[in-house]
Amino acid sequence: MNISIFLIGFVFFMGGISVWLMPTFKLGIFFLEWDFLSLKFNFYFNSILFSFILFLVTFSVLVFSTYYLNSELNFNYYYFVLLIFVGSMFSLNFSNSIFTMLLSWDLLGISSFFLVLFYNNWDSCSGAMNTALTNRLGDYFMFVFFGLSVFSGYYFLSFSMFSSYMSLLLLLTAFTKSAQFPFSSWLPKAMSAPTPVSSLVHSSTLVTAGLILLMNFNNLVMQKDFISFVLIIGLFTMFFSSLASLVEEDLKKVVALSTLSQMGFSMVTLGLGLSFISFIHLVSHALFKSCLFMQVGYIIHCSFGQQDGRNYSNNGNLPNFIQLQMLVTLFCLCGLIFSSGAVSKDFILELFFSNNYMMFFSLMFFVSVFLTFGYSFRLWKSFFLSFNKVMNHYSSTVFMNFLSLVLVIFSISFLWWMNFNLLNIPSLFLYVDFFGPLVFLFMMIFLSFLILKMLFKELMYKFLVDYLAKNSIYKMKNLKFMDLFLNNINSKG
């Protein structure tokens, strides 16, 4: 309990320090200065902001793990590997030398292998091997890239004079870690890991490492030929992952494919030359996607590990507060207006369609963005709009409500607050006259549906018992039929 209070206090302390110092703060620290073996770390706006979000998500995942994995025998092993995984991501975020970057990169891949292997069954072994081999391919590209840089005499991050083939190695390294096309197969297979691990891997750690690497080498990547290549790869990743999410039956893999689609969207943003906007979209995605994984994991945990969407039904028994939070996270995923996703998505969409790209690429981008609404509705439909005879029991706890509520509040308000006070990203809202009333109308309909559902659930059985029992129905001889009817209604309510 004391450790939890300390961690919560440390989160808010880091948040206050970050807000106060981020706009102008930049600090470089080195512990060893000897050619290749130099331990250098750089603290500036992007790294501090991302580390704060990473710390918040990590704290939420660690607390959620105590609920989700409290009966596992290897719980201490899981915590140990997870802390190594998170520590390597922090180190990669602040790294400013070849040695620290290579060390953090390798630790990230090795620890992810052991996390996916946690359950030690056939699916987890297959997913862990697929993840490890794909990441080792990226490690090979990275070793060659840094090896050539050392032999060329470049020991630090000023690689502006590199040749094109070395830059291509850097792009391939980032594509393997961020699961871009054609290296996307390992990301859905990594769903064999426990859901808290998926919440961390698919929000702010492993899949974002490739994009963080490209942003560190921003001057090298921002060349005309390379950003066009990055844009095309991001478009293909968005399109194929969005299509796959419409036919996938495993709901955890649907959420993983939505992560793949958003990583492709961030890669497209980087290909447009908007490195900082791509970073802001990563921050926004880390908040609402970790929250979405926790909510999906809670439903799976209460359903005895069932992940097939065809077997879900009657989840209207899920606490209404959790349902509302899940809907808000899906709104953020779609980038609807007044959500955090709209801060970056609105600007990115306007800039993309203001450029004269080929009709094929423009159509692919538009369809991929539109399919975001498709798989979001599919998630909502699978959990709450399907009906079957299978019944699941959900217990509403203050712990679970509060844990996801913190991330929901940050998902809605944090980026808007950052934009109005620090970032000043232009929000054009060219279609606000159309989308604004539509969103408010949809919210009013949904809130009315929740209120009517709660009233109907509470009053239906009481009305049937108190009113109909006094009338002629119970005067009938077939009382068994009426008792079965009332019990069936009560079980569904």
C-alpha positions as CSV (number, residue, x, y, z in Angstrom):
1,M,0.0,0.0,0.0
2,N,2.8,2.4,0.9
3,I,4.5,1.6,-2.5
4,S,1.3,2.3,-4.3
5,I,0.9,5.7,-2.6
6,F,4.5,6.5,-3.4
7,L,4.1,5.6,-7.0
8,I,0.9,7.7,-7.4
9,G,2.7,10.7,-5.8
10,F,5.7,10.2,-8.0
11,V,3.4,10.2,-11.1
12,F,1.8,13.5,-10.2
13,F,5.2,14.9,-9.2
14,M,6.7,13.9,-12.6
15,G,3.6,15.4,-14.3
16,G,4.1,18.7,-12.5
17,I,7.8,18.9,-13.3
18,S,7.2,17.9,-16.9
19,V,4.6,20.6,-17.4
20,W,6.8,23.2,-15.8
21,L,10.0,22.4,-17.6
22,M,9.0,20.8,-20.9
23,P,8.7,23.8,-23.2
24,T,12.3,25.0,-22.8
25,F,14.0,22.2,-20.9
26,K,16.9,20.3,-22.6
27,L,19.6,18.4,-20.7
28,G,22.3,15.9,-21.7
29,I,23.9,13.5,-19.3
30,F,26.8,11.2,-19.9
31,F,28.4,8.6,-17.6
32,L,31.2,7.3,-19.9
33,E,32.9,8.9,-22.9
34,W,35.0,6.5,-24.8
35,D,34.3,6.2,-28.5
36,F,31.7,3.5,-29.0
37,L,31.3,2.8,-25.3
38,S,29.6,6.0,-24.3
39,L,26.6,6.2,-22.0
40,K,24.8,9.4,-23.0
41,F,21.2,10.3,-22.3
42,N,19.2,13.3,-23.6
43,F,16.3,14.9,-21.8
44,Y,14.1,17.2,-23.9
45,F,10.5,18.0,-24.6
46,N,9.6,14.8,-26.6
47,S,11.4,12.4,-24.3
48,I,10.0,13.8,-21.1
49,L,6.5,13.9,-22.4
50,F,6.7,10.4,-23.7
51,S,8.3,9.1,-20.5
52,F,5.5,10.7,-18.4
53,I,2.8,8.9,-20.5
54,L,4.8,5.7,-20.4
55,F,5.1,5.9,-16.6
56,L,1.3,6.5,-16.3
57,V,0.5,3.6,-18.5
58,T,3.0,1.3,-16.8
59,F,1.7,2.1,-13.4
60,S,-1.9,1.3,-14.6
61,V,-0.8,-1.9,-16.2
62,L,1.1,-3.0,-13.0
63,V,-1.9,-2.4,-10.9
64,F,-4.2,-4.2,-13.4
65,S,-1.8,-7.1,-13.4
66,T,-2.4,-7.7,-9.7
67,Y,-6.1,-8.1,-10.6
68,Y,-5.6,-10.1,-13.8
69,L,-2.8,-12.5,-12.8
70,N,-3.1,-12.8,-9.0
71,S,-3.6,-16.5,-9.2
72,E,-0.6,-17.3,-11.4
73,L,2.3,-19.2,-9.9
74,N,4.9,-17.3,-11.9
75,F,3.7,-13.8,-10.9
76,N,7.0,-12.7,-9.5
77,Y,8.8,-13.8,-12.7
78,Y,6.2,-11.8,-14.7
79,Y,6.8,-8.7,-12.7
80,F,10.6,-9.0,-13.0
81,V,10.6,-9.4,-16.8
82,L,8.0,-6.7,-17.2
83,L,10.1,-4.2,-15.2
84,I,13.1,-5.0,-17.5
85,F,10.9,-4.5,-20.5
86,V,9.7,-1.1,-19.3
87,G,13.2,0.0,-18.2
88,S,14.6,-0.8,-21.6
89,M,11.9,1.3,-23.2
90,F,12.7,4.2,-20.9
91,S,16.4,3.8,-21.7
92,L,15.7,3.8,-25.5
93,N,13.6,6.9,-25.1
94,F,16.4,8.9,-23.5
95,S,19.3,7.3,-25.4
96,N,21.7,9.5,-27.2
97,S,24.6,7.2,-28.1
98,I,25.1,4.0,-30.2
99,F,25.9,1.8,-27.2
100,T,22.9,2.7,-25.1
101,M,20.6,2.5,-28.1
102,L,21.8,-1.0,-29.0
103,L,21.6,-2.2,-25.4
104,S,18.1,-0.8,-24.9
105,W,16.9,-2.2,-28.3
106,D,18.2,-5.7,-27.6
107,L,16.8,-5.8,-24.0
108,L,13.4,-4.7,-25.4
109,G,13.3,-7.6,-27.9
110,I,14.6,-10.2,-25.4
111,S,12.2,-9.3,-22.6
112,S,9.2,-9.2,-25.1
113,F,10.1,-12.8,-26.1
114,F,9.8,-14.0,-22.4
115,L,6.6,-12.0,-21.8
116,V,4.9,-13.6,-24.9
117,L,6.2,-17.0,-23.7
118,F,4.6,-16.5,-20.2
119,Y,1.7,-19.1,-20.5
120,N,4.1,-21.7,-22.1
121,N,1.5,-23.3,-24.3
122,W,1.6,-24.0,-28.1
123,D,0.2,-20.6,-29.1
124,S,2.5,-18.6,-26.8
125,C,5.6,-20.6,-28.0
126,S,4.6,-20.0,-31.6
127,G,3.9,-16.3,-31.0
128,A,7.1,-15.8,-29.0
129,M,9.3,-17.4,-31.7
130,N,7.6,-15.3,-34.4
131,T,8.2,-12.2,-32.4
132,A,11.8,-13.0,-31.6
133,L,12.8,-14.0,-35.1
134,T,11.2,-10.9,-36.6
135,N,12.9,-8.6,-34.1
136,R,16.2,-10.4,-34.6
137,L,15.9,-9.5,-38.3
138,G,15.5,-5.9,-37.3
139,D,18.4,-6.2,-34.9
140,Y,20.6,-7.4,-37.8
141,F,19.7,-4.3,-39.8
142,M,20.5,-2.1,-36.8
143,F,23.8,-3.8,-36.2
144,V,24.9,-3.3,-39.8
145,F,23.7,0.3,-39.7
146,F,25.6,1.2,-36.6
147,G,28.6,-0.9,-37.6
148,L,28.9,1.0,-40.8
149,S,28.5,4.3,-38.9
150,V,31.3,3.4,-36.5
151,F,33.7,2.4,-39.3
152,S,32.8,5.6,-41.1
153,G,33.8,7.6,-38.1
154,Y,30.3,8.8,-36.9
155,Y,30.0,8.0,-33.2
156,F,27.0,10.2,-32.3
157,L,23.7,11.1,-33.8
158,S,24.9,13.5,-36.5
159,F,24.4,11.2,-39.5
160,S,23.4,13.7,-42.2
161,M,26.1,12.6,-44.6
162,F,25.1,8.9,-44.7
163,S,24.5,7.2,-48.0
164,S,21.1,6.0,-49.1
165,Y,21.6,2.3,-48.5
166,M,22.5,3.0,-44.8
167,S,19.3,5.0,-44.5
168,L,17.4,2.1,-46.0
169,L,18.8,-0.2,-43.2
170,L,17.5,2.3,-40.6
171,L,14.0,2.3,-42.2
172,L,13.9,-1.6,-42.3
173,T,15.0,-1.6,-38.6
174,A,12.1,0.6,-37.7
175,F,9.6,-1.3,-39.9
176,T,10.4,-4.6,-38.2
177,K,9.9,-3.2,-34.7
178,S,6.8,-1.2,-35.5
179,A,5.3,-4.2,-37.4
180,Q,5.0,-2.3,-40.7
181,F,4.2,-4.1,-44.0
182,P,5.6,-6.7,-44.8
183,F,6.8,-7.4,-41.2
184,S,3.3,-7.3,-39.6
185,S,2.7,-10.9,-38.8
186,W,4.3,-10.9,-35.4
187,L,2.0,-8.4,-33.8
188,P,-1.3,-10.4,-33.8
189,K,0.7,-13.5,-32.7
190,A,2.1,-11.6,-29.8
191,M,-1.5,-11.6,-28.4
192,S,-0.6,-15.0,-26.8
193,A,0.9,-12.9,-24.0
194,P,-1.2,-11.9,-21.0
195,T,-3.6,-9.0,-21.6
196,P,-1.7,-6.6,-19.3
197,V,1.4,-7.2,-21.4
198,S,-0.6,-6.6,-24.6
199,S,-1.9,-3.4,-23.0
200,L,1.7,-2.2,-22.6
201,V,3.2,-3.6,-25.8
202,H,0.5,-2.3,-28.1
203,S,0.2,1.1,-26.6
204,S,3.5,2.8,-25.7
205,T,6.4,0.4,-25.8
206,L,7.4,-2.2,-28.4
207,V,5.4,-1.1,-31.4
208,T,6.3,2.6,-30.9
209,A,10.1,1.9,-30.6
210,G,10.5,1.9,-34.4
211,L,8.8,5.3,-34.7
212,I,10.8,6.7,-31.8
213,L,14.0,5.5,-33.5
214,L,13.0,7.3,-36.8
215,M,12.2,10.5,-34.9
216,N,15.7,10.4,-33.3
217,F,17.2,10.3,-36.8
218,N,14.8,12.9,-38.1
219,N,17.3,14.7,-40.2
220,L,18.4,11.5,-41.9
221,V,14.9,10.3,-42.7
222,M,13.4,13.6,-43.9
223,Q,14.6,13.3,-47.5
224,K,12.2,13.3,-50.4
225,D,12.8,9.7,-51.5
226,F,12.7,8.2,-48.0
227,I,9.6,10.0,-46.7
228,S,7.7,8.9,-49.9
229,F,8.8,5.3,-49.2
230,V,7.7,5.7,-45.5
231,L,4.3,7.1,-46.7
232,I,3.6,4.2,-49.0
233,I,4.6,1.5,-46.4
234,G,2.3,3.2,-43.8
235,L,-0.6,3.3,-46.3
236,F,-0.3,-0.4,-47.1
237,T,0.0,-1.2,-43.3
238,M,-3.2,0.8,-42.6
239,F,-5.2,-0.7,-45.4
240,F,-4.4,-4.4,-44.9
241,S,-4.6,-4.3,-41.1
242,S,-8.0,-2.5,-41.3
243,L,-9.3,-5.1,-43.7
244,A,-8.0,-8.0,-41.5
245,S,-9.7,-6.5,-38.4
246,L,-13.1,-6.8,-40.1
247,V,-12.8,-10.6,-40.6
248,E,-10.8,-11.6,-37.5
249,E,-12.9,-13.5,-34.8
250,D,-10.4,-13.2,-32.0
251,L,-11.3,-10.0,-30.2
252,K,-7.8,-9.5,-28.8
253,K,-6.4,-9.8,-32.3
254,V,-9.0,-7.2,-33.5
255,V,-7.6,-4.7,-31.0
256,A,-4.1,-5.6,-32.0
257,L,-4.9,-5.0,-35.7
258,S,-6.4,-1.7,-34.7
259,T,-3.0,-0.9,-33.1
260,L,-1.3,-1.9,-36.4
261,S,-3.6,0.4,-38.3
262,Q,-2.8,3.3,-36.0
263,M,0.9,2.6,-36.3
264,G,0.5,2.8,-40.0
265,F,-1.4,6.1,-39.6
266,S,1.6,7.5,-37.6
267,M,4.0,6.2,-40.2
268,V,1.9,8.0,-42.9
269,T,2.1,11.2,-40.8
270,L,5.9,10.8,-40.6
271,G,5.9,10.3,-44.4
272,L,4.1,13.6,-44.7
273,G,7.1,15.3,-43.0
274,L,5.1,15.9,-39.7
275,S,7.5,14.3,-37.2
276,F,6.1,16.1,-34.2
277,I,2.5,15.5,-35.1
278,S,3.2,11.8,-35.5
279,F,4.7,11.9,-32.0
280,I,1.6,13.6,-30.6
281,H,-0.5,10.9,-32.2
282,L,1.6,8.2,-30.6
283,V,1.0,9.9,-27.2
284,S,-2.7,10.0,-27.8
285,H,-2.8,6.4,-29.0
286,A,-0.8,5.2,-25.9
287,L,-3.5,6.6,-23.5
288,F,-6.7,5.3,-25.1
289,K,-5.3,2.0,-26.4
290,S,-4.0,0.9,-23.0
291,C,-7.4,1.7,-21.5
292,L,-9.2,-0.2,-24.3
293,F,-7.0,-3.3,-23.7
294,M,-7.7,-3.1,-20.0
295,Q,-11.5,-3.0,-20.6
296,V,-11.3,-5.9,-23.1
297,G,-9.1,-7.8,-20.8
298,Y,-11.6,-7.3,-17.9
299,I,-14.4,-8.7,-20.1
300,I,-12.2,-11.7,-21.2
301,H,-11.2,-12.4,-17.6
302,C,-14.8,-12.4,-16.4
303,S,-15.7,-14.7,-19.4
304,F,-13.2,-17.4,-18.3
305,G,-10.7,-16.5,-21.0
306,Q,-13.1,-16.6,-23.9
307,Q,-11.7,-14.5,-26.8
308,D,-13.8,-15.7,-29.7
309,G,-16.3,-12.9,-30.5
310,R,-18.9,-15.3,-31.8
311,N,-19.3,-16.7,-28.3
312,Y,-20.0,-13.4,-26.6
313,S,-23.5,-12.5,-25.7
314,N,-25.6,-10.8,-23.1
315,N,-22.8,-8.4,-22.1
316,G,-25.4,-5.9,-21.2
317,N,-24.9,-7.2,-17.7
318,L,-21.5,-5.5,-17.8
319,P,-21.5,-2.4,-15.5
320,N,-22.9,0.6,-17.3
321,F,-19.9,2.7,-16.2
322,I,-17.5,0.3,-17.9
323,Q,-19.6,0.3,-21.0
324,L,-19.5,4.1,-21.2
325,Q,-15.7,4.1,-20.7
326,M,-15.3,1.6,-23.5
327,L,-17.4,3.7,-25.8
328,V,-15.3,6.8,-25.0
329,T,-12.1,4.9,-25.8
330,L,-13.6,3.8,-29.1
331,F,-14.5,7.4,-29.9
332,C,-10.9,8.4,-29.3
333,L,-9.8,5.5,-31.5
334,C,-12.0,6.8,-34.3
335,G,-10.8,10.4,-33.8
336,L,-14.2,11.8,-33.4
337,I,-14.5,15.5,-32.6
338,F,-14.0,16.6,-29.0
339,S,-11.9,13.4,-28.3
340,S,-8.1,13.4,-28.0
341,G,-7.8,11.6,-31.3
342,A,-9.2,14.6,-33.1
343,V,-6.3,16.8,-32.0
344,S,-3.9,15.1,-34.3
345,K,-6.2,13.3,-36.8
346,D,-8.0,16.4,-37.9
347,F,-4.8,18.2,-38.8
348,I,-3.3,15.1,-40.5
349,L,-6.4,14.4,-42.6
350,E,-6.6,18.0,-43.8
351,L,-2.9,18.1,-44.7
352,F,-3.0,14.8,-46.6
353,F,-6.0,15.7,-48.7
354,S,-4.5,19.2,-49.4
355,N,-1.6,17.4,-51.2
356,N,-1.9,16.2,-54.7
357,Y,-1.3,12.4,-54.3
358,M,-2.3,9.8,-56.7
359,M,-5.9,8.8,-56.7
360,F,-5.0,5.2,-55.7
361,F,-3.2,6.3,-52.6
362,S,-5.8,8.9,-51.6
363,L,-8.6,6.3,-52.0
364,M,-6.6,3.8,-49.9
365,F,-6.0,6.3,-47.2
366,F,-9.7,7.3,-47.1
367,V,-10.9,3.7,-47.0
368,S,-8.4,2.9,-44.2
369,V,-9.5,5.8,-42.1
370,F,-13.2,4.9,-42.7
371,L,-12.6,1.3,-41.7
372,T,-11.5,2.5,-38.3
373,F,-15.2,3.1,-37.6
374,G,-15.9,-0.4,-39.0
375,Y,-13.8,-2.4,-36.6
376,S,-14.7,-0.1,-33.7
377,F,-18.4,-0.8,-34.3
378,R,-17.5,-4.5,-34.7
379,L,-15.9,-4.5,-31.2
380,W,-18.9,-2.8,-29.7
381,K,-21.3,-5.1,-31.5
382,S,-19.4,-8.3,-30.5
383,F,-19.5,-7.3,-26.8
384,F,-22.8,-5.6,-26.3
385,L,-25.1,-6.1,-29.3
386,S,-25.1,-9.9,-29.7
387,F,-27.5,-12.3,-28.0
388,N,-27.0,-15.9,-27.0
389,K,-27.9,-18.3,-24.2
390,V,-24.4,-18.0,-22.6
391,M,-24.4,-15.9,-19.4
392,N,-21.4,-14.3,-17.8
393,H,-21.1,-12.7,-14.4
394,Y,-19.5,-9.3,-14.1
395,S,-18.8,-7.7,-10.8
396,S,-18.5,-3.9,-10.6
397,T,-15.6,-2.9,-8.4
398,V,-14.4,0.5,-7.4
399,F,-10.8,-0.6,-8.2
400,M,-11.5,-1.5,-11.8
401,N,-13.8,1.6,-12.4
402,F,-11.2,4.0,-11.0
403,L,-8.2,2.4,-12.8
404,S,-9.7,2.7,-16.2
405,L,-11.4,6.1,-15.4
406,V,-8.0,7.7,-14.9
407,L,-6.8,6.7,-18.4
408,V,-10.2,7.7,-19.9
409,I,-10.0,11.2,-18.4
410,F,-6.4,11.5,-19.7
411,S,-7.5,10.2,-23.1
412,I,-10.1,12.9,-23.4
413,S,-8.6,16.0,-21.8
414,F,-4.8,15.7,-21.7
415,L,-4.0,16.4,-25.3
416,W,-6.6,19.2,-25.5
417,W,-5.0,20.8,-22.5
418,M,-1.6,20.3,-23.9
419,N,-2.7,21.8,-27.2
420,F,-4.2,24.9,-25.7
421,N,-1.3,25.6,-23.3
422,L,1.9,24.2,-24.9
423,L,1.6,22.7,-28.4
424,N,-0.7,25.1,-30.3
425,I,-1.5,22.5,-33.1
426,P,-3.9,24.2,-35.5
427,S,-7.4,22.7,-35.2
428,L,-9.1,23.6,-38.5
429,F,-12.5,21.9,-37.9
430,L,-13.6,22.4,-41.4
431,Y,-16.5,20.0,-41.0
432,V,-17.6,21.0,-37.5
433,D,-20.9,22.3,-38.8
434,F,-21.8,18.8,-39.9
435,F,-20.0,16.6,-37.4
436,G,-20.6,18.7,-34.2
437,P,-24.4,18.3,-34.0
438,L,-24.1,14.7,-35.2
439,V,-21.8,13.8,-32.3
440,F,-24.1,15.6,-29.8
441,L,-27.1,13.8,-31.2
442,F,-25.4,10.4,-31.0
443,M,-24.3,11.1,-27.4
444,M,-27.9,12.1,-26.4
445,I,-29.3,8.9,-28.0
446,F,-26.7,6.7,-26.3
447,L,-27.3,8.3,-22.8
448,S,-31.0,8.0,-23.3
449,F,-30.5,4.3,-24.2
450,L,-28.5,3.8,-21.0
451,I,-31.0,5.5,-18.8
452,L,-33.9,3.6,-20.3
453,K,-32.0,0.3,-20.0
454,M,-31.3,0.9,-16.3
455,L,-34.9,1.8,-15.6
456,F,-36.2,-1.1,-17.6
457,K,-33.8,-3.5,-15.9
458,E,-34.9,-2.4,-12.4
459,L,-38.7,-2.0,-13.0
460,M,-39.6,-4.8,-15.5
461,Y,-39.5,-7.7,-13.1
462,K,-41.1,-5.8,-10.2
463,F,-43.9,-4.6,-12.5
464,L,-44.6,-8.1,-13.8
465,V,-44.6,-9.6,-10.3
466,D,-46.5,-6.9,-8.5
467,Y,-49.1,-6.0,-11.2
468,L,-49.7,-9.1,-13.2
469,A,-49.9,-11.4,-10.2
470,K,-53.0,-9.5,-9.1
471,N,-54.7,-10.0,-12.4
472,S,-56.2,-12.9,-14.2
473,I,-52.9,-14.4,-15.4
474,Y,-52.3,-16.3,-12.1
475,K,-55.9,-17.4,-12.2
476,M,-54.9,-19.6,-15.1
477,K,-54.1,-23.2,-14.5
478,N,-50.8,-23.1,-16.4
479,L,-48.8,-21.4,-13.6
480,K,-45.6,-23.2,-14.5
481,F,-45.4,-21.5,-17.8
482,M,-45.7,-18.0,-16.1
483,D,-43.0,-18.9,-13.5
484,L,-40.6,-19.9,-16.2
485,F,-41.3,-16.7,-18.2
486,L,-40.7,-14.5,-15.1
487,N,-37.5,-16.4,-14.2
488,N,-36.2,-16.1,-17.8
489,I,-36.8,-12.3,-17.8
490,N,-35.1,-11.9,-14.5
491,S,-32.0,-13.8,-15.6
492,K,-31.7,-11.7,-18.8
493,G,-32.2,-8.5,-16.8
